[in-house]
């Protein structure tokens, strides 16, 4: 047990070494009484800009806790702090052969948990190792040569490899600290364990993935790249084998399916195999881009400061007439807009930041909710085809050379004004975004933007550019599973992660992969326990 105190503040010129003094000032004790101080959480309070405060929650120890609490324990910011017990992965006596499909967060953490328990794990990834994948992505951005199996969406690390590496989640689960600690052990910055909005950055995430791969190999995981799941076999009502690249048959006891939200050929294969799927809501829209220091000025009241990160924002509005939500998504401070295509003749954009978030521009998706009622066609794949339709429309508006369609925000909103200025690789072309998004999405964006401008004065300006289209906000369908994590139609198949329709980011996908592994182990050996 330790003591915890919250809502300590430092101004921009104060150093974190002064936190012990801040505790003493807050409680009325002596600074030397504060021992083993450790930051638990760090955030930013910009409500009174430009007077920006850094806000901390810290834990600490004292020599005689009973006496200390008797003197100062009534202070409302002070409390006893009990650390979460670490997650312990128990060993199984009857190991299974589990095939895990997909090397995004869900697949990686599922494979790690199963391997640590003593299972034999084969890990399939349709794409390439991150070192080769990076070369393929750069070739696409520089030369317009797309590899449909090795790109921003497919390959080691999943789609999150080319993102901001955000680790925020709305979930409150003790395993979160376990996941973060594993990432730190693999080389992630230690501050992800206490930042209010932790991120790794695309550049550092790639190095962590290499170490993650090495760790899996040390646990005996058989990793197979360029290995597409092309079929699933059943024997006596149970998954018994998978087909790889349409020709290799591999037997297994269980199958973890963590394909990522863009594995459209996998979705089609599952539908043909009779796996129970259903369409689900998601969101589509555009990316908006501003200069980084411009967003800093709006959010902080100053363009830059050595101890302040690039400013982010979160905006949302609900259209009272249509009921559609309009919101910012995957905001990338000090980053770039990227072409994230995974199919020929279809443009989709996303955002990416490195750890330092020091690039000149900041961007975010501005998206509108859509539901199965909006999709053209019937069945579980209707949402996928809906995405494809608008990505092809963006291609038509944005070609040649994979250049994305872009439009000044002022022009989109008022018909004139502004200029196109974007970091998007491999480039943009001035186009009318009404040709690339559904009419009701365009209408909802136009209604929401004035509200966003009231929340962030200056959001609508000559500095604002819109780039289309953003369609891969989440999976367009869900692979149905029961409370034990197993497919409702195919026993032995365990859908997991964002592509299966059960997560929405790196952390939630990692946790879902962890939980899926635990479901498998406990179903086969009920006496196995985890804490």
TINUDO-859697 format. One line per 3 residues: their letters; for each residue x, y, z of C-alpha. Coordinates in Angstrom, 3 decimals, decimal comma, padded with zeros to 6 digits, always signed. Each point is the difference from the previous one (the first is absolute). Layout:
residues N
A	X/Y/Z; ...
end
This chain:
residues 531
XXX	+000,000/+000,000/+000,000; +001,064/+003,590/-000,659; -001,565/+003,430/+000,245
XXX	-001,457/+001,838/-002,947; -000,681/+003,698/-000,461; -001,793/+001,523/-002,975
XXX	-000,367/+003,391/-001,688; +003,525/+001,264/+000,600; +000,815/+002,748/-002,487
XXX	+003,155/+001,404/-001,547; +000,136/+003,007/-002,282; +002,030/-000,177/-003,190
XXX	+003,153/+001,343/+001,605; +000,034/-002,338/+003,013; +001,894/-003,295/-000,018
XXX	-001,376/-003,419/+000,937; +002,698/-000,215/+002,688; -002,141/+002,522/+001,893
XXX	-002,878/-002,474/+000,481; +001,234/-001,001/+003,461; -000,109/+003,658/+000,980
XXX	-003,512/+000,275/-001,467; -001,163/-002,941/+002,113; +001,492/+001,599/+003,096
XXX	-001,698/+003,319/-000,776; -003,325/-001,720/-000,614; +000,000/-002,150/+003,147
XXX	+002,041/+002,217/+002,328; +002,709/-002,610/+000,551; +003,763/+000,180/-000,579
XXX	+001,432/-000,807/-003,478; +002,488/-002,465/+001,491; -002,922/-002,116/+001,251
XXX	-000,922/-000,860/-003,605; +001,786/-003,174/-001,145; +000,056/-001,979/-003,265
XXX	-002,206/+002,372/-001,963; -001,424/-001,482/-003,193; -002,214/+001,694/-002,596
XXX	-003,253/-001,896/-000,626; -001,702/+002,428/-002,358; +000,919/+003,180/-001,831
XXX	-002,327/+002,272/-001,946; -000,412/+003,582/-001,189; -002,498/+002,607/+001,172
XXX	-000,414/+002,664/-002,700; -003,303/+001,441/+001,159; +001,568/+003,363/+000,898
XXX	+002,316/+000,404/-002,970; +002,645/+001,217/-000,396; +000,504/-000,893/+003,688
XXX	+000,558/-003,704/-000,593; +000,373/-002,424/+002,907; +001,336/-003,538/+000,094
XXX	-002,105/-002,135/+002,329; +001,407/-003,048/+001,841; -001,129/-002,930/+002,061
XXX	+002,935/-001,551/+001,863; +000,645/-002,819/+002,444; +002,549/+000,178/+002,770
XXX	+001,123/-001,684/+003,197; +000,779/+001,286/+003,490; +001,980/-001,537/+002,862
XXX	-002,951/-000,381/+002,373; -003,216/-000,126/-001,975; -002,264/-000,307/+003,061
XXX	+001,404/+003,122/+001,610; +000,009/+001,901/-003,305; -003,681/-000,809/-000,643
XXX	-000,915/+000,981/+003,544; +001,495/+003,445/-000,684; -000,965/+000,602/-003,623
XXX	-002,423/-002,763/-001,019; -003,107/+002,207/+000,021; +001,164/+001,990/-003,016
XXX	-002,511/-000,617/-002,854; +002,719/-000,529/-002,639; +001,851/-002,675/+001,996
XXX	-000,937/-003,683/+000,076; +001,444/-003,454/+000,515; +001,049/-001,647/-003,237
XXX	-000,129/-003,743/-000,645; +001,828/-001,113/-003,119; -001,699/-002,421/-002,382
XXX	+001,226/-003,544/+000,206; +001,986/-000,965/-003,093; -001,655/-002,253/-002,549
XXX	+001,426/-003,486/+000,386; -000,204/-002,328/-002,988; -000,346/-003,547/+001,318
XXX	+001,610/-002,987/-001,710; -002,284/-002,605/-001,548; +000,624/-003,738/+000,327
XXX	-001,670/-000,877/-003,316; +001,238/+002,526/-002,552; -002,059/+000,689/-003,104
XXX	+001,148/+000,858/-003,495; -001,516/+003,409/-000,635; +000,220/+001,814/-003,314
XXX	-000,168/+003,773/+000,445; -000,787/+002,047/-003,104; +001,167/+003,606/-000,131
XXX	+002,947/+001,844/+001,556; -001,845/+003,065/+001,177; -000,337/+000,680/+003,754
XXX	-002,698/-002,643/+000,538; +001,917/-002,741/-001,801; +003,327/+000,881/+001,600
XXX	-001,267/+000,031/+003,572; -002,114/-003,085/-000,543; +002,999/-001,882/-001,401
XXX	+002,239/+001,219/+002,841; -002,453/-001,070/+002,706; -000,593/-003,419/-001,550
XXX	+003,713/-000,620/-000,505; +000,849/+001,038/+003,566; -002,598/-002,495/+001,234
XXX	+001,781/-002,818/-001,819; -002,176/-000,293/-003,109; +001,441/-000,682/-003,416
XXX	-000,742/+003,117/-002,051; +000,185/+000,592/-003,733; -000,373/+003,682/-000,866
XXX	-001,087/+000,857/-003,544; +000,375/+003,441/-001,589; -000,975/+000,683/-003,593
XXX	+002,452/+002,899/-000,207; +003,726/+000,360/+000,564; +002,315/+000,698/+002,953
XXX	-000,031/+003,642/+000,959; +003,449/+000,706/-001,523; -001,128/-001,196/-003,451
XXX	-003,465/+001,447/+000,441; +001,450/+003,458/+000,601; +001,840/-000,214/-003,335
XXX	-003,218/-001,010/-001,788; -001,949/+002,871/+001,555; +002,683/+002,530/-000,909
XXX	+000,048/-001,341/-003,559; -003,743/+000,564/-000,192; +000,219/+003,523/+001,382
XXX	+002,975/+000,930/-002,199; -000,763/-001,845/-003,233; -003,666/-000,974/+000,168
XXX	+000,764/-003,746/-000,090; -002,485/-001,806/+002,281; +000,638/-003,444/+001,452
XXX	-003,487/-001,260/+000,913; +001,387/-002,286/+002,723; +002,642/+002,318/+001,467
XXX	-001,214/+003,536/+000,592; -001,337/+002,361/+002,651; -002,730/-002,496/+000,901
XXX	+001,755/-003,379/-000,296; +003,209/-001,244/+001,591; +001,677/-000,392/+003,361
XXX	-001,665/+002,226/+002,598; -003,224/+000,479/-001,925; -001,393/+003,365/-001,051
XXX	+001,243/+001,592/+003,232; +003,602/-000,259/-001,218; -000,653/+003,037/-002,200
XXX	-001,969/+002,135/+002,416; +000,758/+002,039/+003,097; +000,462/-002,993/+002,289
XXX	-002,704/+001,296/+002,351; -000,522/-002,055/+003,153; -003,042/+001,790/+001,362
XXX	-003,064/-002,071/+000,811; -003,294/+000,540/+001,756; +000,275/-003,428/+001,583
XXX	+000,856/-000,252/+003,673; +001,618/-003,373/+000,526; +002,926/-001,137/+002,182
XXX	+001,599/-001,724/-003,001; +000,623/+003,410/-001,600; +002,999/+000,567/+002,256
XXX	+001,258/-003,498/-000,895; -000,189/+000,753/-003,733; +001,751/+003,345/+000,441
XXX	+002,734/-001,589/+002,104; +000,610/-002,608/-002,706; +000,331/+002,757/-002,599
XXX	+002,463/+001,913/+002,191; +002,047/-003,183/+000,448; +000,146/-000,218/-003,790
XXX	+001,311/+003,546/-000,316; -003,014/+002,290/+000,187; +000,520/+003,316/+001,847
XXX	-000,517/-000,462/+003,743; -002,336/+002,991/+000,132; -002,773/-001,933/-001,760
XXX	-000,736/-001,465/+003,429; -001,099/+003,354/+001,409; -000,761/+002,431/-002,837
XXX	-003,686/+000,940/-000,157; +000,162/-000,451/-003,768; +002,847/-002,449/-000,611
XXX	+001,394/-000,666/-003,445; +003,032/-001,766/-001,450; +000,226/+001,519/-003,457
XXX	+000,271/-001,896/-003,253; +003,805/+000,181/-000,058; +000,533/-001,565/+003,431
XXX	-002,828/-002,469/-000,432; +001,855/-001,659/-002,885; +002,999/-000,711/+002,235
XXX	-002,256/-001,402/+002,722; -001,589/-002,354/-002,532; +003,390/-001,458/-000,875
XXX	+000,698/-000,685/+003,682; -003,510/-001,419/+000,427; +000,685/-002,401/-002,856
XXX	+003,279/-001,074/+001,592; -001,788/-000,623/+003,301; -002,620/-002,167/-001,709
XXX	+002,690/-002,050/-001,714; +001,715/-000,545/+003,356; -003,275/-001,468/+001,279
XXX	-000,067/-002,385/-002,947; -002,614/+001,735/-002,159; +000,184/-001,025/-003,662
XXX	-000,444/+003,303/-001,861; -000,908/-000,216/-003,667; -000,050/+003,153/-002,090
XXX	-001,591/+000,293/-003,463; -002,503/-002,608/+001,208; -003,606/+000,799/-000,893
XXX	-002,804/-001,851/+001,758; -001,978/-001,336/-002,977; -002,240/-002,627/+001,577
XXX	-001,259/-001,646/+003,184; -000,757/-003,715/+000,389; -002,418/-001,615/+002,446
XXX	-000,112/-003,549/+001,340; -002,915/-001,162/+002,166; -001,189/+003,579/+000,466
XXX	+003,368/+001,317/+001,146; +002,687/+002,040/-001,773; +002,752/-002,474/-000,841
XXX	+002,267/+001,665/-002,566; +000,692/+003,100/-002,034; +000,990/+000,493/-003,616
XXX	+002,966/+002,286/-000,661; +000,536/+001,761/-003,345; -002,615/-002,283/-001,621
XXX	+002,232/-003,073/+000,041; +001,508/-000,813/+003,438; -002,125/-001,934/+002,504
XXX	+000,916/+000,521/+003,675; -001,753/-001,890/+002,807; -000,828/+001,785/+003,242
XXX	-001,992/-000,374/+003,191; -001,184/+003,617/+000,167; +000,041/+003,014/-002,305
XXX	+000,320/+003,614/+001,168; -001,166/+002,277/-002,797; +001,314/+003,561/+000,389
XXX	+000,055/+001,153/-003,633; -000,110/+003,801/+000,186; -002,817/+002,202/-001,286
XXX	+001,123/+000,033/-003,649; +000,267/-003,749/-000,695; -002,809/+000,004/-002,522
XXX	+000,966/-003,239/-001,732; +000,037/-001,680/+003,431; -003,494/+001,317/+000,686
XXX	-001,172/-001,384/-003,336; +001,563/-003,393/+000,734; -001,697/-000,131/+003,402
XXX	-003,367/+000,895/-001,492; +000,352/-002,752/-002,613; +000,967/-002,465/+002,758
XXX	-003,194/+000,804/+001,880; +001,637/+001,738/+002,974; -002,634/+002,122/+001,711
XXX	+000,611/+003,680/-000,747; -002,068/+003,145/+000,289; +000,448/+003,544/-001,322
XXX	+000,724/+002,669/+002,597; +000,064/+003,799/+000,153; +003,207/+001,928/-000,572
XXX	+000,862/+003,501/-001,218; +001,219/+001,631/-003,199; +001,206/+003,457/-000,886
XXX	+003,204/+001,908/-000,719; +003,278/+001,082/+001,582; +000,440/+003,623/+001,052
XXX	+003,472/+001,508/+000,134; +001,368/+003,171/+001,624; +003,520/+001,257/+000,783
XXX	+001,165/-001,465/+003,318; +000,798/+003,365/+001,564; -003,393/+001,314/-001,090
XXX	-001,745/-002,752/+002,001; +002,400/+000,662/+002,891; -001,044/+003,646/-000,032
XXX	-003,679/-000,925/+000,108; +000,397/-002,560/+002,769; +002,798/+001,496/+002,119
XXX	-000,080/+003,699/-000,836; +003,633/-000,219/-001,170; +001,560/-001,634/-003,064
XXX	+002,601/-002,106/+001,828; +001,772/-000,647/+003,303; +002,865/-002,412/+000,772
XXX	-001,973/-002,013/+002,574; -003,314/-000,075/-001,864; -000,822/-002,749/-002,500
XXX	-001,623/+000,831/-003,303; -003,607/+000,837/+000,840; -002,793/-002,418/-000,733
XXX	-003,773/+000,371/+000,068; -003,200/-002,004/+000,133; -003,196/+001,318/-001,546
XXX	-003,475/-001,499/-000,213; -003,508/+001,078/-000,945; -003,266/-001,853/-000,449
XXX	-002,271/+001,071/-002,850; -003,427/+000,447/+001,608; -001,810/-000,557/-003,301
XXX	+001,730/-003,108/-001,352; +001,275/-001,387/+003,310; +003,425/-000,482/-001,540
XXX	+003,084/+000,581/+002,078; +002,778/+002,176/-001,420; +003,351/-000,173/+001,745
XXX	+003,754/+000,296/-000,283; +001,858/-003,297/+000,002; +003,623/-001,156/+000,204
XXX	+001,413/+003,503/+000,395; +003,699/+000,115/-000,979; +001,800/+003,067/+001,399
XXX	+003,181/+000,927/-001,835; -000,501/-002,763/-002,531; -001,030/-000,594/-003,572
XXX	-002,906/-001,224/-002,069; +000,772/-003,252/-001,811; -001,529/-001,933/-002,847
XXX	-000,988/-003,292/+001,669; -001,307/-001,902/-003,023; +000,014/-003,792/-000,028
XXX	-001,863/-000,578/-003,295; +000,594/+001,181/-003,525; -002,098/+002,944/-001,177
XXX	-001,115/+000,972/+003,488; +001,298/+002,890/+002,128; -000,346/+000,113/+003,770
XXX	+001,887/+002,385/+002,267; +001,166/-000,214/+003,589; +002,273/+001,922/+002,363
XXX	+003,455/-000,817/+001,361; +002,388/+001,587/+002,525; +003,475/-000,831/+001,234
XXX	+000,773/+000,016/+003,716; +001,237/+003,612/+000,084; -003,054/+001,277/-001,896
XXX	+002,199/+002,698/-001,459; -001,233/+000,084/-003,620; -001,348/+003,381/-001,189
XXX	-003,637/-001,108/-000,342; -002,656/-001,541/+002,268; -002,963/-001,976/-001,266
XXX	-003,088/-001,878/+001,095; -002,827/-001,933/-001,555; -003,375/+001,755/-000,048
XXX	-002,524/-002,792/-000,404; -003,727/-000,634/+000,024; -001,695/-003,145/+001,282
XXX	-001,573/-002,340/-002,518; -002,054/-003,114/+000,683; -001,141/-003,099/-001,927
XXX	-003,085/+001,961/-001,079; +002,328/+002,192/-002,111; +001,774/-002,853/-001,775
XXX	-000,817/-000,889/-003,572; -000,949/-003,672/-000,001; -000,804/-002,700/+002,502
XXX	+002,027/-002,353/+002,122; +003,049/+000,184/+002,225; +002,312/+001,293/-002,742
XXX	-002,158/+003,010/-000,886; +002,043/+002,384/+002,163; +003,208/-001,184/-001,649
XXX	-001,423/+000,694/-003,443; -001,194/+003,403/+001,233; +003,574/+000,861/+000,985
XXX	+001,317/-001,210/-003,345; -002,493/+002,119/-001,948; +001,172/+003,256/+001,567
XXX	+003,674/-000,916/-000,140; -000,373/-000,530/-003,742; -001,786/+003,330/-000,282
XXX	+002,994/+001,617/+001,714; +002,301/-001,720/-002,486; -001,996/+001,441/-002,885
XXX	+000,167/+003,475/+001,528; +003,632/-000,221/+001,011; +001,939/-001,822/-002,727
XXX	+002,553/-000,124/-001,592; +002,814/-001,476/+002,059; -001,958/-000,835/+003,145
XXX	-000,401/+003,667/+000,899; -002,839/+000,471/+002,491; -002,839/+002,480/-000,630
XXX	+000,326/+003,120/+002,159; -001,987/+003,195/+000,428; +000,402/+003,158/+002,095
XXX	-002,348/-000,192/+002,970; -001,309/+003,493/-000,777; -000,825/-001,061/-003,543
XXX	-001,744/-003,187/+001,202; -002,050/+002,014/+002,482; -000,671/+003,267/-001,813
XXX	+000,865/-000,659/-003,647; +003,099/+002,192/-000,087; +003,165/+000,957/+001,889
XXX	+003,023/-001,749/+001,431; +002,680/-002,007/-001,713; +001,096/-003,614/-000,179
XXX	+003,054/-000,745/+002,118; +000,568/-003,556/+001,173; +002,731/-002,314/+001,226
XXX	-001,760/-002,969/-001,610; +002,245/-002,534/-001,722; +000,296/-000,616/-002,877
XXX	-001,926/+003,238/-000,608; -003,382/+001,651/-000,443; -001,998/+001,525/-002,826
XXX	-002,579/+002,766/+000,378; -003,441/-001,591/-000,323; -003,599/+000,336/+001,155
XXX	-000,407/-002,302/+003,006; -003,750/-000,191/-000,578; +000,891/-002,457/-002,761
XXX	+001,790/-002,278/+002,489; -002,319/-000,257/+003,003; -003,713/-000,771/+000,410
XXX	-002,239/+003,112/-000,192; -001,254/-000,476/+003,564; +003,595/-000,189/+001,254
XXX	+000,847/+003,259/-001,767; -003,127/+001,612/+001,434; +000,778/-001,146/+003,533
XXX	+003,585/+001,292/-000,256; -001,203/+003,395/-001,195; -002,410/+000,224/+002,907
XXX	+002,604/-001,090/+002,561; +002,905/+002,189/-001,104; -001,419/+003,334/+001,306
XXX	-000,565/-001,685/+003,377; +003,589/-001,287/-000,002; +001,178/+003,515/-000,787
XXX	-001,822/+001,318/+003,060; +001,749/-002,610/+002,147; +003,387/+000,753/-001,605
XXX	+000,070/+003,587/-001,228; +001,808/+000,076/-003,324; -000,566/-003,647/-000,949
XXX	-001,668/+001,269/-003,183; +002,648/+002,060/-001,762; +002,119/+000,406/-003,105
XXX	+002,485/-002,334/+001,698; -002,467/-002,944/-000,076; +000,071/-002,704/-002,699
XXX	-002,259/-003,031/-000,346; +001,322/-003,230/-001,569; -002,117/-003,008/-000,993
XXX	-001,063/-002,567/+000,743; +000,120/-001,510/+003,490; -001,962/-003,278/-000,070
XXX	+001,976/-002,466/+002,144; -000,902/+001,390/+003,426; -000,991/-003,488/+001,190
XXX	-001,073/-003,363/-001,371; -003,115/+000,065/-002,199; -001,244/-003,265/+001,513
XXX	+000,166/-002,183/+003,095; +000,943/-003,683/+000,177; -002,554/-001,166/+002,536
XXX	+001,298/-001,704/+003,133; -001,516/-001,200/+003,266; +000,849/+000,972/+003,574
XXX	+002,914/-002,434/-000,064; +001,524/+001,781/-002,997; -000,798/-002,815/-002,437
XXX	-001,698/+000,334/-003,383; -003,725/-000,685/+000,306; +000,083/-002,018/-003,223
XXX	+003,474/-001,582/-000,036; +001,180/-001,474/+003,328; +003,751/+000,260/+000,383
XXX	+000,158/+003,317/-001,874; +000,634/+002,996/+002,254; -000,497/+003,443/-001,631
XXX	+002,104/+002,728/+001,609; +000,943/+003,622/-000,315; -001,026/+002,915/-002,132
XXX	-000,430/-001,910/-003,247; -002,380/-002,423/+001,693; -002,098/+002,942/+001,172
XXX	+000,942/-000,027/+003,695; +002,567/+002,742/+000,508; +000,820/+003,534/-001,046
XXX	+003,715/+000,684/+000,383; +003,328/-001,483/+001,016; -000,764/-000,409/+003,709
XXX	-003,527/-001,363/-000,306; +001,159/-002,405/-002,723; +002,926/-001,200/+002,127
XXX	-002,321/-000,593/+002,944; -002,474/-001,850/-002,200; +002,774/-002,242/-001,286
XXX	+001,090/-000,687/+003,577; -003,556/-000,835/+001,066; -000,456/-002,255/-003,015
XXX	+003,069/-002,009/+000,948; -001,289/-000,345/+003,550; -003,381/-001,235/-001,303
XXX	+001,759/-002,701/-002,027; +002,155/-001,162/+002,871; -002,789/-000,091/+002,550
XXX	-002,373/-001,817/-002,375; +002,500/-002,818/-000,537; +001,295/-000,121/+003,570
XXX	-002,476/+001,517/+002,473; +002,412/-000,148/+002,925; +002,269/+002,573/-001,669
XXX	-000,342/+003,324/+001,801; +001,230/+003,485/-000,796; +000,316/+003,050/+002,182
end
